[in-house]
Amino acid sequence: MSRASGDARPDERLSQLAAGRVAALKAPASFLAVADAQGGLRCGSSGDSGGGTEPALDTQFRIASCTKSFTAARILQLRDAGLLDLDAPITSLLQGPLNLLLPDEFSTTPTPRMLLTMSAGFATDNEWADRQESLGQSALDALLAGGVRFIAEPGTQYEYSNLGYAILGRIAEEICGQPFTTQVEQFVLKPLGLDSIRFAVDPTRDTAVGFSYQAETWVDQPLTGPGAFSPIGGLFASAAELIRWGQWLADAFAPGASDEVLSASSRREMQTSWVQRPSPDLVIGYGFGVFVEQDPALGTVVSHSGGYPGFSSHMRWRIDSGTVAVGFENGTYAGVFEPVRAVLLDAEGADATASAGLQNRSKRGKAGAPWPETQRAVDLVTDLIGAWSDERADEVFTSNVAADLPYALRRSNIEHVVAEIGRPFRIEDVEYPTAAAANWRVRGSGGVLNVAITLHPLHPPRVQSLELSTGD
């Protein structure tokens, strides 16, 4: 590999964007960088990465779901070697019991291709899955044996699933007899000269500390080590390294592209939109480990965001020019895709008003019937809002809910909003965006509380996220 240089030119525009993010309390620190096809590399930063200094080009951050592109590359290596059929039912690829609670007896069993393209029909599971990094292999096997729930017929629609990528890693382990993390490091990263990208913290390198904003202060978040969920988001990388990864993928479209590590045709296959994500203005879809969109101003743009407890990442490149932009922030789900998108548009001389945003324009198709557990959760969560109990909360929520925001703070916040809307209150306007999600209103004597929940995809499903806001 070549391209991205260690010599970066500080850019005032990028530094201003980063400073604005820190001032808005998106994260304690922000780092942005962009590299063009001619070797120019610009960067800007602001804030404290955890050691009292601003992040630099070689500061490592957890890249979270940007890891999925590395996972997809390894899976395609196995396919290209004739060791994996992407269209085989996953039940034939795992030795342990896999209890798929399919929608009905005529449903198709998910395949690796469906897992790669986020079309297996599993419920979106970000909040729960992002806390499962260190789960052991046997523990994952036990979860799969306990039952996996579906919100859609496999192969029929897009629905983001981390569990699907954890299963892909497990399949690769069955094939090779090696931990998936070892496979990625040995067969993908090392041959590309990217062996400093790792699934564990390198104590010899500057690594950002992740934070979550709680009770008007930044609280540091513990780092998790490699495990069964590493394929979904476990890698650590610097901006310079992630830019080189994006350049290697983008180079697959250049004349005479190298077939090193993974053939150019397979890399182009990764960056092809296979399953559409509905949008009123853009053609947006998911490839293998990356999003692919047709941007009105830039043409084909390939990207992926990452969000983990304490971290936010985004990588983005324009196929026509090979320009790559990346960004990191050390705040939980900070949404660094926003400034990175602006950086790429600016680097390409594009008008931001002519280019629509990926995250803000996505709309779902018609939702299926809610799970009975989702319907029951509306009452259970409303009861908790009325009279919080840690013991009952443990029965209703997955374990990540208490880790994401301690019960004491959550209870205090709820008591504050209940005092604001007044008692008694009643449930109104219940909607089910998916079988595993519900939105409703709790109307009190003096106001309205908006409630949104999602459930995780395992049996029995439990509430993995709770969002509250007041006002009509």
N, C-alpha and C positions, 0 to 999 in steps of 0.2 A: 504493500500500500504506500501511497504518497499523499500529496495534497496538503492538508492543514499543517501550518508551520507553528513552531513554538513562539515565534515572534509576532506579537499582536499589537496593533496600533490602538491606543486608547481613543475612544470616540465620545465626544461630548453629548451627542444626541442619545446614545445608548445609556450613558451614565445618568442623564436627566430622567430617562424612563425608569431606570432602576431606582433612583432616589425617590421618584414619585410613588413607586410601589411600597418602599419602606415607610415613607411618610403616611401612606394610607393604611398602614398596619396590616398589609398583606402578608408580610414576613419580616423577620429581623434583618435579612440580607437578600439581595437580588443580584444575579449575574446574567448578562446577555452577551451573545457573540454572534457574528455572522461572517461567513467565508464565501468568497466568490470563486468561480472556476479558474481564475487567473492566479490564485494563490494569495489574494488579499484577505487579511483577517483583522477584523475590528471587534473591540469588546468594550463593555462598560459595566461598572459595578457600584454598589452602595451598601452600607449597613455592616452588620457584624455577623460573620459566619459561625461564630461560637467561641472563637479564641481571641476576640478583641480586635480583629482585623477584617478588612473587606475580603470577600472571596476573590480568587485570582483564576487565571485560565487553567491552572493545574489543580485547583481545589476540587476534591471529590465530593459529589453529592450522591445520595441514593436516587437512581433514575426511575424507580417504581415501574409503571407499566410500559415505559419505553423498552423494558426488558423483553416484552413479548415479541419484538422483531428479531431478537437474538434467538429466542425459543423457536420461532418459525423457521429461521435459517437452519437450525440443527435438525428440525423435523424434515425439512426438504432434503438435507444431506442424506438422511436415512432413506427417504423415498427414492432419491436418485441412485443410491447404492443398491436398490432392489430389496431393501430390508423391511420396507413398510408400504402397505397399500393404503393410500389416503381414503379410499372408498370402502374399506372393510368395516363391518360393525365393530364398535369399540369393545363389545362384549367378547369378541374373538381374540382380542389383543392383550387382555389382562388376565392373569392367572387367578387372582383373588376374586371373590364374589363382588359383582357390581349390580346393585338392585336399582334398576331404572324404572321408576313409577311413571311409565309412559301414559300419554293422554287416553289412549284406548288400545284395544287388541290389534288394531290395524296400523298402528303408528310405526314409522320407520325407526330403526335403532340408529342413534347418532354415529357418525363416522369421524375420523380424524380431520377430514376436510371441513366438516361442519364445526368442529371445535376451533379450527384455525380461523374460520370466517365468522365466528360469533353467531352461528345459525343453528346451534344444537337444540335450542328451545329452553335452556336453563334460565332461571330468573337472574337478573342483574344482582350482583352480590358484593359491591365494592367495599362497603363499610365492614362487613364480616370478614371477607377474604383478606383484606389488607392487614388484618391482625393475625393471620395464620402462617406467616412466613416460616417459623421454626418448627412447625408441626412435623412429626416424624412420619416415615413411610408407612409404618404399621397403623398409625393413627389415621392417616388419610385412607388407607384401605378399609378401616373400620367405619369411617364416615360413609364411604361409597357403598359398603355392605348394608348400612342402615337405611339407605333409600335416598334417591335423588329425584326431586320434583321438577315438573315442567310447566311453563306458562304458555307454550306454543308447540305445535307439531314440529318435530325436528326437520330442519332443512327448508322451512317455509318463510322465515323472517329473521331480521337482525335483532339480537338482544345480547348486550355485552355481558360476558361471563368470564370471570377469573377462574372459576372451578374447572371450566373446560381446558384452560391452559395448564392447570395443575395435573389434570388427567393426561394431557399430552406428554408432560414430563415423565409421568409414571409409565406410560407406554414405552417411551424411549429407554427407560431403565430396564424394562422387561426384555427389550430387544438386545441391549448391549451389556447388561449386567454391571453397569457403572452408574454411580450417582449422576443425575442429569446435570448438576452444576459442573462436575468434572468433565462431562462430555462437551459442554459449551466452551469451557476454558481451554480444553485440549484440542478440539477439532474446529472451533470457530475463531476464538479470540487469539490464541497463540500464533496460528499460521498467518493471521492478518497483522501481526505485530502490535496487537491490542491487549497483550497479556496483563497490562496494568489495570484493565477493567476486570473487576472481581466480584464474587458473590459475598465476600467478607471484607471488613475494614482492613486496610493496610496501615498498620500502626506507624510506618515510616513516612506516611504522606499526610498532607493537610486535608482533613475531612470535616465537612460542615456538620454542625450539631443541629438536629431538627427540633423545632419548637411548635407548640400549640398555644393559641391565644385563649386564655381562660381567666375570667374574673379580672379583666383589664390588665393582665400581665402575661408575659411569654413564659411558658412552662416547657422545659426541655423534655423530649420524648426519648424513651430508651430505644436503642438500635437492636433489631432482631438478627439472629444468625441464620445461616442457610438451612433449608429444610424442604419439605415436600411442596411448599407453595413458592419456592424460589423462582420457578418458571414464569410466574405472573408478574414479578416486579422486584427481584432481589438484588440486581446488579448495582454496583457503585462505579461511577465514571466521572471524569472531568469534562469540561466543555470542549477542550481540544480533542479529547478522545471520542466524544459523541459526534462531533463534527466529522471526524475521519470515518466513523461508521456510516453516517448519512451520505458522505461523498462516495463511499464504496457501493452503497446501494444505488445512488443516483447514476454512477458511472456505468451501470448495467445498460443504460439506454444510449451510451456513446458508441460511435463506430469503432469496431475493433476492441470492444470491451473484454477485459480479462475474464477467464473462467476460474481463476484461483479461488480455492476454498469452496465456493458455490458458483455454479455456472451462471453466466449473464442471463440466460433464458430463465433459469429458476428465480433469479433476483427480480427479473421483470414480472414474473408470475406472482411473486410476493406483492408487488406494487401495482397489481391489477385489481380493480374493484369487482369483487365477486358477489357480495350481498349488499343491496342498496339500503341506505338509511334514509327514510323519507324526509324530504325538505321541500318547502314551497319555491325556493329560489335556486338551489344548487343541486347538482348531481353529486351525492356523497355516498360513499360505500366503504366497506371493510375488505381489505385484501387478506394477506397472511401476516398478521402481526402489525399491520399499519392501516391507517385511514387513507383513502384516496378521494380527492375531490376535484371537481372541475371548477376552478375559480374564474369568475368573469374577467378579472384583471390579469391573472397569472397563468391561466391554463391549468395543466395538471399539477397539483400540489400533493405531496405525500407527507404524512405527519403522524405523530402520536403524542399524547399527553401522558404524564405519570403523576399519580397522587398517592401518597403514603402518609401515615402518621409522622408529622414533622417535615414533610418534603413535598415539593411540586417541581415537575420537569416538563419540558416540551422540546421536541425536535421537529424540524419542518424544512422541506426543500422543494425547489421548483425544478421539475424535470427538464424543461426547455433550456435552462441556463446552468443548472448544477449548483446554484447558490443554496447554501445550507445555513439555517439560523437555529440556534438553540438557546435555552434559558433554564436557569435553576433558581429556586427559592427555598429557604429553610423554614417554611411555615406550612402547616397541615392543609392540603388541598387549596393552596394559595391561588391557583389558576394562572400560572405564569404563561399559559398559551396566549393570553391577551397581548402582552408586550412583544412576545416573540413573533406573533402574526404581524404586528405593526412594523417590527424590524425588517422582516422579509419584504413586505410591501415597499417600505422606504428604500431598501437596498436595490430593488428592481425598478424603482421609479414609478410605482403604480399608485393609482388614486384609491385611497382607503374606502371612499364612499362607493366605488364601483365594485368592491370586493365584499361579499357577504360572509358573515362569521359562521363557522361550523357549529359551535356549541349552541348558539342562540337561535338557530333556525331549524333545528331538528324537531320533527313532529312524529308521533306514533300513529300507526294505523289503528283500526278498530280493535278495542280490547276484548279479550275473551272473558268468560265468566270468572269471577274471583274465586280463589280457593275458599273453602269453608273456614279455614284458619285465619284468612285475611279478614273475613267478615267478623269473626269472633274477636279479632284483635282490635277492631274499632271500639267495641264495648270495653275490653280489658284496659286499653290505653286511656280511654276516657275516664274509667274508674280510678286509674292511677293519678290522673290529673286532678281529680276531685279529692283523693285521699292517698297520698304517696306512701308506699311501703317498700323498703329495700328488698324484703323477702318476696313480695309479689312481683317486684320488678325483675328479680332474678328468674322467676318462672316465665315471664313474658318475653324478656329480651335475650339476645345472644350476648356472649361475654364481652364483645367489643364495645357495647353501649356504655358500660361503666368505665372502660379504659379510655374511650373517646372523650367523655366528660364525667368526672366523678359524681356519684349519686348525690353527694351533699350539695354540690353546685347545681346539679340538675333539679333537685328538689327545691332549692332556694329560688331558682329561676321560675319554676312552675308556681310556687306560692305567690310570687310577685305578680305574674300575669293573671292568676285566678283572682287576686285582690283587685286587679284592674278591671276585669270583665264582670265581676260580681257573681253571687249565687242567688238562686239556684240556676243551673244551666242545663241545656238540652242539646242533643246531636242533630245537626242539619246538613243537608246537601252532601251526602256521602257519594263519592265517586271512586271508581277503581280503574286507574290508568292501565294497570296490568293485573293479572291474576294474583300477583304478589305485592301489590301496592294499593294504598288507599289514601284519599284526601277527604277531609270533612271539616265542618265548623262546629265549634262548641259555643253556643250562644248563651251568655249570661244576662243578668239583669241590667248590666250597664255597658256591655260590649261583646265583641266576638273574638274568639281564638281560632286561628287556622291551624290545622294539624295535618301532618303528612308522615306516613310510615312506609317502610318497605320490609319485606320478609326475606329471609335467606333461603337458598334452594334445597336444603336438606330436610329429611323427614325425621321428626315433625318440624315444620317450619316455625321459626320464631322471629320476632321483630328485631331487625338489625339496625334500623335508623329511625330517629324521631326528630322532626323539625316542627317548631312552634313559631307563630307570628301573630300579632294582634292587628285588628282593623279589618274593615270590609274590603 
